[in-house]
């Protein structure tokens, strides 16, 4: 049961007299706290779903794209694919990935960018 969508009095939090100023203030604060908790939980679930989507994209690219598989075999690049937020965002960009699949020049630029990021990580 998701209690966030029910008024506090329906889930048993009737310990405060709702008609006093203190009761109104405490009730409002509890409602606010419950709302903030719901936002935090839902945004965390969204982030986890996004991470799973990126991981699935990596597996698909390794399977279907020989050039990506060659990059993935290099430990430096593999670590970037799994840990660098900038690289992971690029992997979700379908238009950018389509460009990489079609253009050797773009792949070279992507690999140079990965090289620069790998050097920064080593420092």
C-alpha positions as CSV (number, residue, x, y, z in Angstrom):
1,X,0.0,0.0,0.0
2,X,1.4,3.3,-1.0
3,X,0.5,5.6,1.9
4,X,1.7,8.8,0.1
5,X,-1.6,9.2,-1.6
6,X,-3.8,9.1,1.5
7,X,-4.5,11.9,3.9
8,X,-2.7,11.4,7.2
9,X,-5.9,10.8,9.1
10,X,-6.7,7.7,6.9
11,X,-3.4,6.0,7.7
12,X,-3.8,6.3,11.5
13,X,-1.9,9.5,12.2
14,X,-4.7,11.1,14.2
15,X,-2.7,11.8,17.3
16,X,-2.9,15.6,16.7
17,X,-6.1,17.6,17.1
18,X,-6.6,18.7,13.6
19,X,-8.6,21.8,14.6
20,X,-5.8,23.5,16.7
21,X,-3.1,25.6,15.1
22,X,-0.5,23.2,16.3
23,X,-2.4,20.3,14.7
24,X,-2.7,22.1,11.4
25,X,0.9,23.0,11.3
26,X,2.1,19.5,12.3
27,X,-0.3,17.9,9.8
28,X,1.0,20.2,7.0
29,X,4.6,19.4,7.9
30,X,3.9,15.7,7.9
31,X,2.2,15.9,4.5
32,X,5.1,17.9,3.2
33,X,7.6,15.4,4.5
34,X,5.6,12.5,3.0
35,X,5.6,14.3,-0.4
36,X,9.3,15.0,-0.3
37,X,9.9,11.3,0.5
38,X,7.8,10.2,-2.4
39,X,9.7,12.6,-4.8
40,X,13.0,11.2,-3.5
41,X,12.0,7.6,-4.0
42,X,10.6,8.1,-7.4
43,X,13.6,10.0,-8.7
44,X,15.9,7.3,-7.4
45,X,13.8,4.7,-9.2
46,X,14.1,6.8,-12.4
47,X,17.9,7.0,-12.1
48,X,18.1,3.3,-11.5
49,X,16.0,2.6,-14.6
50,X,18.2,4.9,-16.7
51,X,21.4,3.1,-15.5
52,X,19.8,-0.2,-16.5
53,X,18.9,1.2,-19.9
54,X,22.6,2.3,-20.4
55,X,23.9,-1.1,-19.4
56,X,21.5,-2.8,-21.8
57,X,22.7,-0.4,-24.6
58,X,26.3,-1.3,-23.8
59,X,25.6,-5.1,-24.1
60,X,23.7,-4.5,-27.3
61,X,26.5,-2.5,-28.9
62,X,29.1,-5.1,-27.8
63,X,27.1,-7.8,-29.5
64,X,26.1,-5.9,-32.7
65,X,29.0,-3.5,-33.4
66,X,32.4,-4.8,-34.0
67,X,34.1,-1.4,-33.6
68,X,32.4,-1.0,-30.2
69,X,33.4,-4.5,-29.1
70,X,37.1,-3.7,-29.9
71,X,36.8,-0.5,-27.7
72,X,35.1,-2.5,-25.0
73,X,37.9,-5.1,-24.8
74,X,40.3,-2.3,-23.7
75,X,40.0,-2.0,-19.9
76,X,40.4,1.8,-19.9
77,X,37.5,2.3,-22.2
78,X,35.4,-0.4,-20.5
79,X,35.8,1.4,-17.2
80,X,34.7,4.7,-18.8
81,X,31.6,3.1,-20.3
82,X,30.6,1.9,-16.8
83,X,31.6,4.8,-14.6
84,X,31.9,8.1,-16.5
85,X,28.6,10.0,-16.6
86,X,29.5,12.0,-19.7
87,X,30.3,8.9,-21.7
88,X,27.2,7.0,-20.4
89,X,24.9,9.9,-21.5
90,X,26.4,9.8,-25.0
91,X,25.7,6.1,-25.2
92,X,22.0,6.9,-24.6
93,X,21.9,9.4,-27.4
94,X,20.4,7.4,-30.3
95,X,21.2,10.1,-32.9
96,X,24.8,10.3,-31.8
97,X,25.2,6.5,-31.7
98,X,23.7,6.2,-35.2
99,X,26.3,8.7,-36.4
100,X,29.1,6.7,-34.8
101,X,27.8,3.5,-36.5
102,X,27.8,5.2,-39.9
103,X,31.0,7.3,-39.8
104,X,34.5,6.0,-39.2
105,X,35.6,9.6,-38.8
106,X,33.1,10.1,-35.9
107,X,34.3,6.9,-34.3
108,X,37.9,8.2,-34.4
109,X,36.8,11.4,-32.7
110,X,34.9,9.4,-30.1
111,X,37.9,7.3,-29.4
112,X,40.1,10.4,-29.1
113,X,37.7,11.8,-26.6
114,X,37.8,8.5,-24.7
115,X,41.6,8.6,-24.7
116,X,41.5,12.1,-23.2
117,X,39.0,11.1,-20.5
118,X,41.1,8.0,-19.7
119,X,44.2,10.1,-19.2
120,X,42.3,12.4,-16.9
121,X,41.1,9.5,-14.9
122,X,44.6,8.1,-14.5
123,X,45.9,11.4,-13.1
